[in-house]
């Protein structure tokens, strides 16, 4: 009987994880298409903290105000695609990465999406 409860619990967690993965993938795709970005990473921690990383975009050289406006816009579109989670915090990272034969170097700036405010 305990095995049955454990199996049922694992099945629910698996289905919930799949829903989150599908939603994260859809959010990633929408951001890429809307803003014409090639490298977008979406990460969800503890089902509450969303992090969107924009790697080597034209926004890297933009003003802090422009970056904050974009982070807020992504925060507004997030609930349209992330429906199964209870996201209470979100941030957008603007990542500038460089690679050469010796090392990989990246710098990033973080901006709040304004989720939960």
Biopython code that builds the backbone (N, CA, C, O; Angstrom):
import numpy as np
from Bio.PDB.StructureBuilder import StructureBuilder

atoms = [
    (1, "UNK", "N", (0.814, -1.189, 0.000)),
    (1, "UNK", "CA", (0.000, 0.000, 0.000)),
    (1, "UNK", "C", (0.869, 1.269, 0.000)),
    (1, "UNK", "O", (0.570, 2.232, -0.706)),
    (2, "UNK", "N", (1.952, 1.258, 0.804)),
    (2, "UNK", "CA", (2.851, 2.418, 0.841)),
    (2, "UNK", "C", (3.469, 2.646, -0.534)),
    (2, "UNK", "O", (3.672, 3.785, -0.956)),
    (3, "UNK", "N", (3.764, 1.553, -1.223)),
    (3, "UNK", "CA", (4.330, 1.659, -2.573)),
    (3, "UNK", "C", (3.369, 2.403, -3.485)),
    (3, "UNK", "O", (3.793, 3.235, -4.287)),
    (4, "UNK", "N", (2.072, 2.108, -3.369)),
    (4, "UNK", "CA", (1.065, 2.746, -4.204)),
    (4, "UNK", "C", (1.005, 4.251, -3.945)),
    (4, "UNK", "O", (0.916, 5.046, -4.881)),
    (5, "UNK", "N", (1.054, 4.641, -2.655)),
    (5, "UNK", "CA", (1.054, 6.066, -2.323)),
    (5, "UNK", "C", (2.314, 6.747, -2.842)),
    (5, "UNK", "O", (2.241, 7.855, -3.375)),
    (6, "UNK", "N", (3.441, 6.116, -2.699)),
    (6, "UNK", "CA", (4.699, 6.666, -3.191)),
    (6, "UNK", "C", (4.687, 6.822, -4.692)),
    (6, "UNK", "O", (5.140, 7.836, -5.223)),
    (7, "UNK", "N", (4.173, 5.823, -5.374)),
    (7, "UNK", "CA", (4.081, 5.871, -6.834)),
    (7, "UNK", "C", (3.142, 6.990, -7.275)),
    (7, "UNK", "O", (3.442, 7.715, -8.223)),
    (8, "UNK", "N", (2.011, 7.132, -6.595)),
    (8, "UNK", "CA", (1.051, 8.183, -6.941)),
    (8, "UNK", "C", (1.676, 9.565, -6.727)),
    (8, "UNK", "O", (1.521, 10.457, -7.561)),
    (9, "UNK", "N", (2.378, 9.735, -5.611)),
    (9, "UNK", "CA", (3.026, 11.020, -5.331)),
    (9, "UNK", "C", (4.092, 11.334, -6.376)),
    (9, "UNK", "O", (4.186, 12.467, -6.849)),
    (10, "UNK", "N", (4.888, 10.342, -6.734)),
    (10, "UNK", "CA", (5.927, 10.534, -7.746)),
    (10, "UNK", "C", (5.306, 10.880, -9.098)),
    (10, "UNK", "O", (5.834, 11.715, -9.832)),
    (11, "UNK", "N", (4.192, 10.242, -9.422)),
    (11, "UNK", "CA", (3.512, 10.517, -10.691)),
    (11, "UNK", "C", (3.009, 11.948, -10.748)),
    (11, "UNK", "O", (3.141, 12.612, -11.776)),
    (12, "UNK", "N", (2.435, 12.429, -9.659)),
    (12, "UNK", "CA", (1.941, 13.805, -9.613)),
    (12, "UNK", "C", (3.095, 14.786, -9.766)),
    (12, "UNK", "O", (2.987, 15.758, -10.514)),
    (13, "UNK", "N", (4.201, 14.540, -9.063)),
    (13, "UNK", "CA", (5.368, 15.417, -9.181)),
    (13, "UNK", "C", (5.913, 15.423, -10.602)),
    (13, "UNK", "O", (6.287, 16.473, -11.125)),
    (14, "UNK", "N", (5.957, 14.259, -11.222)),
    (14, "UNK", "CA", (6.453, 14.166, -12.600)),
    (14, "UNK", "C", (5.566, 14.960, -13.549)),
    (14, "UNK", "O", (6.071, 15.711, -14.384)),
    (15, "UNK", "N", (4.248, 14.804, -13.433)),
    (15, "UNK", "CA", (3.335, 15.532, -14.307)),
    (15, "UNK", "C", (3.440, 17.040, -14.080)),
    (15, "UNK", "O", (3.395, 17.822, -15.029)),
    (16, "UNK", "N", (3.582, 17.439, -12.812)),
    (16, "UNK", "CA", (3.727, 18.857, -12.500)),
    (16, "UNK", "C", (5.019, 19.398, -13.094)),
    (16, "UNK", "O", (5.037, 20.509, -13.624)),
    (17, "UNK", "N", (6.101, 18.628, -13.013)),
    (17, "UNK", "CA", (7.385, 19.036, -13.587)),
    (17, "UNK", "C", (7.291, 19.185, -15.094)),
    (17, "UNK", "O", (7.844, 20.123, -15.668)),
    (18, "UNK", "N", (6.587, 18.256, -15.737)),
    (18, "UNK", "CA", (6.425, 18.333, -17.189)),
    (18, "UNK", "C", (5.650, 19.587, -17.578)),
    (18, "UNK", "O", (5.977, 20.251, -18.561)),
    (19, "UNK", "N", (4.608, 19.908, -16.789)),
    (19, "UNK", "CA", (3.841, 21.123, -17.066)),
    (19, "UNK", "C", (4.744, 22.340, -16.954)),
    (19, "UNK", "O", (4.701, 23.223, -17.810)),
    (20, "UNK", "N", (5.566, 22.400, -15.902)),
    (20, "UNK", "CA", (6.484, 23.527, -15.744)),
    (20, "UNK", "C", (7.477, 23.600, -16.890)),
    (20, "UNK", "O", (7.755, 24.686, -17.397)),
    (21, "UNK", "N", (8.016, 22.460, -17.306)),
    (21, "UNK", "CA", (8.979, 22.456, -18.414)),
    (21, "UNK", "C", (8.337, 22.958, -19.699)),
    (21, "UNK", "O", (8.946, 23.729, -20.439)),
    (22, "UNK", "N", (7.116, 22.527, -19.966)),
    (22, "UNK", "CA", (6.417, 22.992, -21.169)),
    (22, "UNK", "C", (6.165, 24.488, -21.106)),
    (22, "UNK", "O", (6.344, 25.194, -22.098)),
    (23, "UNK", "N", (5.749, 24.975, -19.941)),
    (23, "UNK", "CA", (5.483, 26.401, -19.792)),
    (23, "UNK", "C", (6.772, 27.218, -19.907)),
    (23, "UNK", "O", (6.782, 28.275, -20.538)),
    (24, "UNK", "N", (7.847, 26.737, -19.307)),
    (24, "UNK", "CA", (9.128, 27.441, -19.403)),
    (24, "UNK", "C", (9.601, 27.472, -20.848)),
    (24, "UNK", "O", (10.129, 28.486, -21.304)),
    (25, "UNK", "N", (9.421, 26.389, -21.564)),
    (25, "UNK", "CA", (9.813, 26.326, -22.966)),
    (25, "UNK", "C", (8.993, 27.307, -23.802)),
    (25, "UNK", "O", (9.529, 27.981, -24.682)),
    (26, "UNK", "N", (7.700, 27.381, -23.524)),
    (26, "UNK", "CA", (6.835, 28.307, -24.261)),
    (26, "UNK", "C", (7.209, 29.757, -23.962)),
    (26, "UNK", "O", (7.242, 30.583, -24.874)),
    (27, "UNK", "N", (7.488, 30.074, -22.704)),
    (27, "UNK", "CA", (7.916, 31.426, -22.350)),
    (27, "UNK", "C", (9.216, 31.783, -23.058)),
    (27, "UNK", "O", (9.350, 32.880, -23.600)),
    (28, "UNK", "N", (10.169, 30.864, -23.055)),
    (28, "UNK", "CA", (11.448, 31.063, -23.739)),
    (28, "UNK", "C", (11.231, 31.359, -25.224)),
    (28, "UNK", "O", (11.810, 32.299, -25.769)),
    (29, "UNK", "N", (10.402, 30.556, -25.862)),
    (29, "UNK", "CA", (10.117, 30.718, -27.291)),
    (29, "UNK", "C", (9.463, 32.066, -27.575)),
    (29, "UNK", "O", (9.814, 32.739, -28.544)),
    (30, "UNK", "N", (8.514, 32.459, -26.732)),
    (30, "UNK", "CA", (7.825, 33.733, -26.939)),
    (30, "UNK", "C", (8.777, 34.917, -26.783)),
    (30, "UNK", "O", (8.701, 35.880, -27.545)),
    (31, "UNK", "N", (9.664, 34.847, -25.804)),
    (31, "UNK", "CA", (10.640, 35.933, -25.624)),
    (31, "UNK", "C", (11.577, 35.994, -26.828)),
    (31, "UNK", "O", (11.876, 37.077, -27.332)),
    (32, "UNK", "N", (12.039, 34.832, -27.289)),
    (32, "UNK", "CA", (12.932, 34.803, -28.455)),
    (32, "UNK", "C", (12.253, 35.409, -29.686)),
    (32, "UNK", "O", (12.868, 36.193, -30.409)),
    (33, "UNK", "N", (11.004, 35.054, -29.923)),
    (33, "UNK", "CA", (10.306, 35.547, -31.109)),
    (33, "UNK", "C", (9.940, 37.026, -30.997)),
    (33, "UNK", "O", (10.108, 37.785, -31.951)),
    (34, "UNK", "N", (9.446, 37.425, -29.845)),
    (34, "UNK", "CA", (9.000, 38.810, -29.679)),
    (34, "UNK", "C", (10.156, 39.799, -29.748)),
    (34, "UNK", "O", (10.027, 40.876, -30.332)),
    (35, "UNK", "N", (11.287, 39.429, -29.148)),
    (35, "UNK", "CA", (12.411, 40.368, -29.065)),
    (35, "UNK", "C", (13.570, 40.001, -29.989)),
    (35, "UNK", "O", (14.588, 40.694, -30.003)),
    (36, "UNK", "N", (13.433, 38.938, -30.747)),
    (36, "UNK", "CA", (14.455, 38.502, -31.707)),
    (36, "UNK", "C", (15.791, 38.197, -31.031)),
    (36, "UNK", "O", (16.851, 38.592, -31.518)),
    (37, "UNK", "N", (15.725, 37.488, -29.900)),
    (37, "UNK", "CA", (16.909, 37.058, -29.181)),
    (37, "UNK", "C", (17.223, 35.624, -29.545)),
    (37, "UNK", "O", (16.314, 34.820, -29.751)),
    (38, "UNK", "N", (18.499, 35.297, -29.627)),
    (38, "UNK", "CA", (18.908, 33.934, -29.969)),
    (38, "UNK", "C", (19.162, 33.059, -28.752)),
    (38, "UNK", "O", (18.904, 31.856, -28.791)),
    (39, "UNK", "N", (19.661, 33.643, -27.677)),
    (39, "UNK", "CA", (20.059, 32.851, -26.514)),
    (39, "UNK", "C", (19.299, 33.311, -25.272)),
    (39, "UNK", "O", (19.687, 34.269, -24.603)),
    (40, "UNK", "N", (18.213, 32.607, -24.986)),
    (40, "UNK", "CA", (17.396, 32.891, -23.808)),
    (40, "UNK", "C", (17.380, 31.637, -22.948)),
    (40, "UNK", "O", (17.116, 30.541, -23.442)),
    (41, "UNK", "N", (17.662, 31.800, -21.668)),
    (41, "UNK", "CA", (17.594, 30.690, -20.718)),
    (41, "UNK", "C", (16.536, 31.023, -19.684)),
    (41, "UNK", "O", (16.489, 32.144, -19.177)),
    (42, "UNK", "N", (15.675, 30.044, -19.365)),
    (42, "UNK", "CA", (14.624, 30.230, -18.371)),
    (42, "UNK", "C", (14.824, 29.187, -17.284)),
    (42, "UNK", "O", (14.956, 27.996, -17.564)),
    (43, "UNK", "N", (14.843, 29.650, -16.042)),
    (43, "UNK", "CA", (15.079, 28.753, -14.907)),
    (43, "UNK", "C", (14.042, 29.061, -13.829)),
    (43, "UNK", "O", (13.771, 30.224, -13.532)),
    (44, "UNK", "N", (13.469, 28.020, -13.252)),
    (44, "UNK", "CA", (12.490, 28.171, -12.180)),
    (44, "UNK", "C", (13.008, 27.449, -10.953)),
    (44, "UNK", "O", (13.254, 26.244, -10.996)),
    (45, "UNK", "N", (13.177, 28.183, -9.848)),
    (45, "UNK", "CA", (13.676, 27.612, -8.602)),
    (45, "UNK", "C", (12.554, 27.538, -7.580)),
    (45, "UNK", "O", (11.831, 28.510, -7.362)),
    (46, "UNK", "N", (12.417, 26.375, -6.956)),
    (46, "UNK", "CA", (11.417, 26.156, -5.910)),
    (46, "UNK", "C", (10.006, 26.513, -6.359)),
    (46, "UNK", "O", (9.145, 26.820, -5.535)),
    (47, "UNK", "N", (9.774, 26.472, -7.648)),
    (47, "UNK", "CA", (8.466, 26.751, -8.232)),
    (47, "UNK", "C", (7.958, 28.163, -7.907)),
    (47, "UNK", "O", (6.775, 28.450, -8.088)),
    (48, "UNK", "N", (8.840, 29.037, -7.432)),
    (48, "UNK", "CA", (8.420, 30.388, -7.075)),
    (48, "UNK", "C", (9.318, 31.480, -7.655)),
    (48, "UNK", "O", (8.854, 32.598, -7.879)),
    (49, "UNK", "N", (10.577, 31.182, -7.900)),
    (49, "UNK", "CA", (11.534, 32.188, -8.366)),
    (49, "UNK", "C", (11.924, 31.926, -9.812)),
    (49, "UNK", "O", (12.553, 30.917, -10.131)),
    (50, "UNK", "N", (11.543, 32.846, -10.674)),
    (50, "UNK", "CA", (11.818, 32.709, -12.098)),
    (50, "UNK", "C", (13.006, 33.575, -12.475)),
    (50, "UNK", "O", (13.089, 34.741, -12.088)),
    (51, "UNK", "N", (13.920, 32.994, -13.231)),
    (51, "UNK", "CA", (15.080, 33.737, -13.727)),
    (51, "UNK", "C", (15.146, 33.567, -15.240)),
    (51, "UNK", "O", (15.157, 32.445, -15.748)),
    (52, "UNK", "N", (15.191, 34.678, -15.948)),
    (52, "UNK", "CA", (15.330, 34.673, -17.410)),
    (52, "UNK", "C", (16.673, 35.307, -17.730)),
    (52, "UNK", "O", (16.922, 36.458, -17.370)),
    (53, "UNK", "N", (17.536, 34.564, -18.401)),
    (53, "UNK", "CA", (18.852, 35.077, -18.781)),
    (53, "UNK", "C", (18.853, 35.370, -20.277)),
    (53, "UNK", "O", (18.519, 34.510, -21.093)),
    (54, "UNK", "N", (19.227, 36.574, -20.616)),
    (54, "UNK", "CA", (19.355, 36.997, -22.012)),
    (54, "UNK", "C", (20.848, 37.122, -22.291)),
    (54, "UNK", "O", (21.521, 38.010, -21.767)),
    (55, "UNK", "N", (21.348, 36.221, -23.122)),
    (55, "UNK", "CA", (22.791, 36.111, -23.332)),
    (55, "UNK", "C", (23.195, 36.806, -24.629)),
    (55, "UNK", "O", (22.674, 36.513, -25.705)),
    (56, "UNK", "N", (24.132, 37.725, -24.494)),
    (56, "UNK", "CA", (24.718, 38.443, -25.629)),
    (56, "UNK", "C", (23.658, 39.055, -26.549)),
    (56, "UNK", "O", (23.648, 38.807, -27.754)),
    (57, "UNK", "N", (22.769, 39.857, -25.961)),
    (57, "UNK", "CA", (21.756, 40.548, -26.759)),
    (57, "UNK", "C", (22.188, 41.985, -27.005)),
    (57, "UNK", "O", (23.161, 42.466, -26.425)),
    (58, "UNK", "N", (21.456, 42.654, -27.868)),
    (58, "UNK", "CA", (21.739, 44.066, -28.146)),
    (58, "UNK", "C", (21.472, 44.940, -26.920)),
    (58, "UNK", "O", (21.939, 46.077, -26.859)),
    (59, "UNK", "N", (20.729, 44.420, -25.952)),
    (59, "UNK", "CA", (20.432, 45.184, -24.736)),
    (59, "UNK", "C", (21.635, 45.291, -23.795)),
    (59, "UNK", "O", (21.613, 46.112, -22.878)),
    (60, "UNK", "N", (22.656, 44.506, -23.992)),
    (60, "UNK", "CA", (23.818, 44.559, -23.100)),
    (60, "UNK", "C", (24.407, 45.960, -23.010)),
    (60, "UNK", "O", (24.905, 46.357, -21.956)),
    (61, "UNK", "N", (24.355, 46.707, -24.103)),
    (61, "UNK", "CA", (24.926, 48.043, -24.127)),
    (61, "UNK", "C", (23.880, 49.131, -23.902)),
    (61, "UNK", "O", (24.182, 50.317, -24.032)),
    (62, "UNK", "N", (22.653, 48.736, -23.565)),
    (62, "UNK", "CA", (21.572, 49.706, -23.343)),
    (62, "UNK", "C", (21.658, 50.303, -21.950)),
    (62, "UNK", "O", (22.403, 49.831, -21.091)),
    (63, "UNK", "N", (20.880, 51.347, -21.754)),
    (63, "UNK", "CA", (20.837, 52.015, -20.451)),
    (63, "UNK", "C", (20.132, 51.125, -19.424)),
    (63, "UNK", "O", (19.419, 50.188, -19.784)),
    (64, "UNK", "N", (20.338, 51.427, -18.161)),
    (64, "UNK", "CA", (19.668, 50.689, -17.091)),
    (64, "UNK", "C", (18.153, 50.841, -17.198)),
    (64, "UNK", "O", (17.411, 49.907, -16.891)),
    (65, "UNK", "N", (17.693, 52.007, -17.630)),
    (65, "UNK", "CA", (16.256, 52.231, -17.786)),
    (65, "UNK", "C", (15.674, 51.323, -18.861)),
    (65, "UNK", "O", (14.593, 50.763, -18.676)),
    (66, "UNK", "N", (16.373, 51.171, -19.978)),
    (66, "UNK", "CA", (15.908, 50.286, -21.050)),
    (66, "UNK", "C", (15.870, 48.836, -20.589)),
    (66, "UNK", "O", (14.934, 48.100, -20.905)),
    (67, "UNK", "N", (16.879, 48.435, -19.849)),
    (67, "UNK", "CA", (16.923, 47.067, -19.335)),
    (67, "UNK", "C", (15.794, 46.828, -18.344)),
    (67, "UNK", "O", (15.172, 45.766, -18.352)),
    (68, "UNK", "N", (15.524, 47.818, -17.483)),
    (68, "UNK", "CA", (14.435, 47.663, -16.518)),
    (68, "UNK", "C", (13.090, 47.604, -17.229)),
    (68, "UNK", "O", (12.218, 46.831, -16.832)),
    (69, "UNK", "N", (12.907, 48.404, -18.270)),
    (69, "UNK", "CA", (11.658, 48.362, -19.042)),
    (69, "UNK", "C", (11.453, 46.991, -19.667)),
    (69, "UNK", "O", (10.341, 46.462, -19.652)),
    (70, "UNK", "N", (12.512, 46.413, -20.214)),
    (70, "UNK", "CA", (12.407, 45.080, -20.809)),
    (70, "UNK", "C", (12.113, 44.035, -19.739)),
    (70, "UNK", "O", (11.287, 43.148, -19.957)),
    (71, "UNK", "N", (12.772, 44.125, -18.593)),
    (71, "UNK", "CA", (12.520, 43.177, -17.501)),
    (71, "UNK", "C", (11.068, 43.256, -17.049)),
    (71, "UNK", "O", (10.442, 42.227, -16.797)),
    (72, "UNK", "N", (10.533, 44.458, -16.944)),
    (72, "UNK", "CA", (9.138, 44.638, -16.554)),
    (72, "UNK", "C", (8.198, 44.070, -17.611)),
    (72, "UNK", "O", (7.199, 43.437, -17.270)),
    (73, "UNK", "N", (8.505, 44.287, -18.886)),
    (73, "UNK", "CA", (7.682, 43.750, -19.975)),
    (73, "UNK", "C", (7.672, 42.218, -19.951)),
    (73, "UNK", "O", (6.630, 41.599, -20.166)),
    (74, "UNK", "N", (8.812, 41.619, -19.692)),
    (74, "UNK", "CA", (8.875, 40.156, -19.590)),
    (74, "UNK", "C", (8.083, 39.694, -18.370)),
    (74, "UNK", "O", (7.431, 38.650, -18.411)),
    (75, "UNK", "N", (8.138, 40.467, -17.287)),
    (75, "UNK", "CA", (7.346, 40.138, -16.105)),
    (75, "UNK", "C", (5.853, 40.173, -16.379)),
    (75, "UNK", "O", (5.100, 39.367, -15.834)),
    (76, "UNK", "N", (5.424, 41.100, -17.219)),
    (76, "UNK", "CA", (4.004, 41.201, -17.573)),
    (76, "UNK", "C", (3.573, 40.009, -18.413)),
    (76, "UNK", "O", (2.463, 39.507, -18.234)),
    (77, "UNK", "N", (4.418, 39.544, -19.321)),
    (77, "UNK", "CA", (4.032, 38.427, -20.180)),
    (77, "UNK", "C", (4.191, 37.065, -19.502)),
    (77, "UNK", "O", (3.645, 36.071, -19.982)),
    (78, "UNK", "N", (4.925, 37.010, -18.405)),
    (78, "UNK", "CA", (5.199, 35.740, -17.733)),
    (78, "UNK", "C", (3.939, 34.984, -17.299)),
    (78, "UNK", "O", (3.856, 33.783, -17.558)),
    (79, "UNK", "N", (2.951, 35.622, -16.652)),
    (79, "UNK", "CA", (1.767, 34.854, -16.221)),
    (79, "UNK", "C", (0.964, 34.253, -17.370)),
    (79, "UNK", "O", (0.191, 33.319, -17.162)),
    (80, "UNK", "N", (1.139, 34.776, -18.570)),
    (80, "UNK", "CA", (0.428, 34.216, -19.724)),
    (80, "UNK", "C", (0.907, 32.818, -20.069)),
    (80, "UNK", "O", (0.159, 32.027, -20.644)),
    (81, "UNK", "N", (2.159, 32.507, -19.720)),
    (81, "UNK", "CA", (2.753, 31.225, -20.088)),
    (81, "UNK", "C", (3.086, 30.340, -18.889)),
    (81, "UNK", "O", (3.124, 29.116, -19.020)),
    (82, "UNK", "N", (3.324, 30.931, -17.741)),
    (82, "UNK", "CA", (3.677, 30.171, -16.538)),
    (82, "UNK", "C", (2.451, 30.075, -15.644)),
    (82, "UNK", "O", (2.353, 30.782, -14.641)),
    (83, "UNK", "N", (1.511, 29.199, -16.005)),
    (83, "UNK", "CA", (0.224, 29.138, -15.322)),
    (83, "UNK", "C", (0.187, 28.167, -14.152)),
    (83, "UNK", "O", (-0.616, 28.350, -13.237)),
    (84, "UNK", "N", (1.016, 27.159, -14.150)),
    (84, "UNK", "CA", (0.909, 26.132, -13.110)),
    (84, "UNK", "C", (1.710, 26.459, -11.861)),
    (84, "UNK", "O", (1.510, 25.823, -10.826)),
    (85, "UNK", "N", (2.595, 27.417, -11.926)),
    (85, "UNK", "CA", (3.429, 27.746, -10.774)),
    (85, "UNK", "C", (2.850, 28.884, -9.953)),
    (85, "UNK", "O", (1.856, 29.504, -10.331)),
    (86, "UNK", "N", (3.472, 29.136, -8.857)),
    (86, "UNK", "CA", (3.093, 30.244, -7.991)),
    (86, "UNK", "C", (4.297, 31.173, -7.902)),
    (86, "UNK", "O", (4.941, 31.271, -6.857)),
    (87, "UNK", "N", (4.591, 31.839, -8.983)),
    (87, "UNK", "CA", (5.790, 32.655, -9.068)),
    (87, "UNK", "C", (5.610, 33.920, -8.239)),
    (87, "UNK", "O", (4.669, 34.687, -8.445)),
    (88, "UNK", "N", (6.516, 34.123, -7.311)),
    (88, "UNK", "CA", (6.448, 35.289, -6.434)),
    (88, "UNK", "C", (7.573, 36.275, -6.707)),
    (88, "UNK", "O", (7.527, 37.418, -6.252)),
    (89, "UNK", "N", (8.577, 35.835, -7.445)),
    (89, "UNK", "CA", (9.717, 36.702, -7.738)),
    (89, "UNK", "C", (10.265, 36.350, -9.110)),
    (89, "UNK", "O", (10.305, 35.182, -9.495)),
    (90, "UNK", "N", (10.683, 37.362, -9.836)),
    (90, "UNK", "CA", (11.290, 37.138, -11.134)),
    (90, "UNK", "C", (12.387, 38.142, -11.405)),
    (90, "UNK", "O", (12.301, 39.301, -10.998)),
    (91, "UNK", "N", (13.413, 37.693, -12.091)),
    (91, "UNK", "CA", (14.497, 38.598, -12.465)),
    (91, "UNK", "C", (14.972, 38.268, -13.868)),
    (91, "UNK", "O", (14.909, 37.126, -14.323)),
    (92, "UNK", "N", (15.446, 39.299, -14.531)),
    (92, "UNK", "CA", (16.035, 39.137, -15.857)),
    (92, "UNK", "C", (17.512, 39.457, -15.733)),
    (92, "UNK", "O", (17.900, 40.507, -15.222)),
    (93, "UNK", "N", (18.325, 38.532, -16.210)),
    (93, "UNK", "CA", (19.776, 38.734, -16.224)),
    (93, "UNK", "C", (20.211, 39.058, -17.649)),
    (93, "UNK", "O", (19.877, 38.338, -18.590)),
    (94, "UNK", "N", (20.945, 40.129, -17.794)),
    (94, "UNK", "CA", (21.548, 40.484, -19.071)),
    (94, "UNK", "C", (22.993, 40.005, -18.998)),
    (94, "UNK", "O", (23.808, 40.575, -18.273)),
    (95, "UNK", "N", (23.299, 38.969, -19.742)),
    (95, "UNK", "CA", (24.601, 38.312, -19.649)),
    (95, "UNK", "C", (25.423, 38.641, -20.880)),
    (95, "UNK", "O", (24.981, 38.468, -22.016)),
    (96, "UNK", "N", (26.621, 39.116, -20.624)),
    (96, "UNK", "CA", (27.574, 39.375, -21.710)),
    (96, "UNK", "C", (28.695, 38.369, -21.542)),
    (96, "UNK", "O", (29.451, 38.430, -20.572)),
    (97, "UNK", "N", (28.803, 37.450, -22.478)),
    (97, "UNK", "CA", (29.812, 36.404, -22.382)),
    (97, "UNK", "C", (30.796, 36.458, -23.523)),
    (97, "UNK", "O", (30.442, 36.754, -24.664)),
    (98, "UNK", "N", (32.038, 36.168, -23.195)),
    (98, "UNK", "CA", (33.095, 36.109, -24.198)),
    (98, "UNK", "C", (33.887, 34.838, -23.979)),
    (98, "UNK", "O", (34.069, 34.384, -22.849)),
    (99, "UNK", "N", (34.347, 34.279, -25.064)),
    (99, "UNK", "CA", (35.101, 33.038, -24.977)),
    (99, "UNK", "C", (36.325, 33.136, -25.872)),
    (99, "UNK", "O", (36.252, 33.638, -26.994)),
    (100, "UNK", "N", (37.460, 32.647, -25.358)),
    (100, "UNK", "CA", (38.659, 32.546, -26.185)),
    (100, "UNK", "C", (39.331, 31.214, -25.860)),
    (100, "UNK", "O", (38.766, 30.387, -25.144)),
    (101, "UNK", "N", (40.491, 31.016, -26.367)),
    (101, "UNK", "CA", (41.157, 29.728, -26.166)),
    (101, "UNK", "C", (41.543, 29.466, -24.719)),
    (101, "UNK", "O", (41.681, 28.313, -24.311)),
    (102, "UNK", "N", (41.715, 30.513, -23.953)),
    (102, "UNK", "CA", (42.193, 30.348, -22.577)),
    (102, "UNK", "C", (41.063, 30.277, -21.563)),
    (102, "UNK", "O", (41.110, 29.461, -20.643)),
    (103, "UNK", "N", (40.042, 31.126, -21.719)),
    (103, "UNK", "CA", (39.007, 31.187, -20.681)),
    (103, "UNK", "C", (37.680, 31.674, -21.237)),
    (103, "UNK", "O", (37.609, 32.259, -22.318)),
    (104, "UNK", "N", (36.621, 31.412, -20.459)),
    (104, "UNK", "CA", (35.301, 31.966, -20.722)),
    (104, "UNK", "C", (35.034, 33.019, -19.649)),
    (104, "UNK", "O", (35.233, 32.772, -18.459)),
    (105, "UNK", "N", (34.586, 34.181, -20.078)),
    (105, "UNK", "CA", (34.313, 35.267, -19.145)),
    (105, "UNK", "C", (32.882, 35.746, -19.381)),
    (105, "UNK", "O", (32.455, 35.925, -20.522)),
    (106, "UNK", "N", (32.151, 35.951, -18.289)),
    (106, "UNK", "CA", (30.816, 36.518, -18.439)),
    (106, "UNK", "C", (30.551, 37.536, -17.341)),
    (106, "UNK", "O", (30.976, 37.377, -16.197)),
    (107, "UNK", "N", (29.850, 38.566, -17.719)),
    (107, "UNK", "CA", (29.404, 39.605, -16.803)),
    (107, "UNK", "C", (27.892, 39.683, -16.920)),
    (107, "UNK", "O", (27.344, 39.498, -18.007)),
    (108, "UNK", "N", (27.215, 39.953, -15.821)),
    (108, "UNK", "CA", (25.762, 40.051, -15.902)),
    (108, "UNK", "C", (25.225, 41.140, -14.998)),
    (108, "UNK", "O", (25.825, 41.491, -13.982)),
    (109, "UNK", "N", (24.071, 41.667, -15.397)),
    (109, "UNK", "CA", (23.326, 42.630, -14.601)),
    (109, "UNK", "C", (21.943, 42.041, -14.398)),
    (109, "UNK", "O", (21.380, 41.435, -15.310)),
    (110, "UNK", "N", (21.402, 42.216, -13.215)),
    (110, "UNK", "CA", (20.109, 41.655, -12.866)),
    (110, "UNK", "C", (19.084, 42.765, -12.663)),
    (110, "UNK", "O", (19.373, 43.790, -12.045)),
    (111, "UNK", "N", (17.867, 42.542, -13.199)),
    (111, "UNK", "CA", (16.778, 43.505, -13.046)),
    (111, "UNK", "C", (15.513, 42.769, -12.643)),
    (111, "UNK", "O", (15.211, 41.696, -13.166)),
    (112, "UNK", "N", (14.781, 43.351, -11.716)),
    (112, "UNK", "CA", (13.561, 42.743, -11.198)),
    (112, "UNK", "C", (12.432, 42.851, -12.220)),
    (112, "UNK", "O", (12.270, 43.884, -12.870)),
    (113, "UNK", "N", (11.644, 41.766, -12.359)),
    (113, "UNK", "CA", (10.522, 41.741, -13.288)),
    (113, "UNK", "C", (9.290, 42.460, -12.732)),
    (113, "UNK", "O", (8.378, 42.800, -13.486)),
    (114, "UNK", "N", (9.260, 42.688, -11.428)),
    (114, "UNK", "CA", (8.095, 43.317, -10.837)),
    (114, "UNK", "C", (6.951, 42.357, -10.583)),
    (114, "UNK", "O", (5.806, 42.787, -10.443)),
    (115, "UNK", "N", (7.240, 41.060, -10.522)),
    (115, "UNK", "CA", (6.216, 40.058, -10.249)),
    (115, "UNK", "C", (5.910, 40.074, -8.756)),
    (115, "UNK", "O", (6.823, 40.121, -7.932)),
    (116, "UNK", "N", (4.637, 40.035, -8.412)),
    (116, "UNK", "CA", (4.236, 39.964, -7.015)),
    (116, "UNK", "C", (4.212, 41.303, -6.317)),
    (116, "UNK", "O", (4.104, 41.359, -5.092)),
    (117, "UNK", "N", (4.310, 42.378, -7.066)),
    (117, "UNK", "CA", (4.298, 43.705, -6.430)),
    (117, "UNK", "C", (2.965, 44.367, -6.637)),
    (117, "UNK", "O", (2.756, 45.490, -6.177)),
]
sb = StructureBuilder()
sb.init_structure("model")
sb.init_model(0)
sb.init_chain("A")
sb.init_seg("    ")
for serial, (resi, resn, name, xyz) in enumerate(atoms, 1):
    if name == "N":
        sb.init_residue(resn, " ", resi, " ")
    sb.init_atom(name, np.array(xyz, "f"), 0.0, 1.0, " ", f" {name:<3s}", serial, name[0])
structure = sb.get_structure()
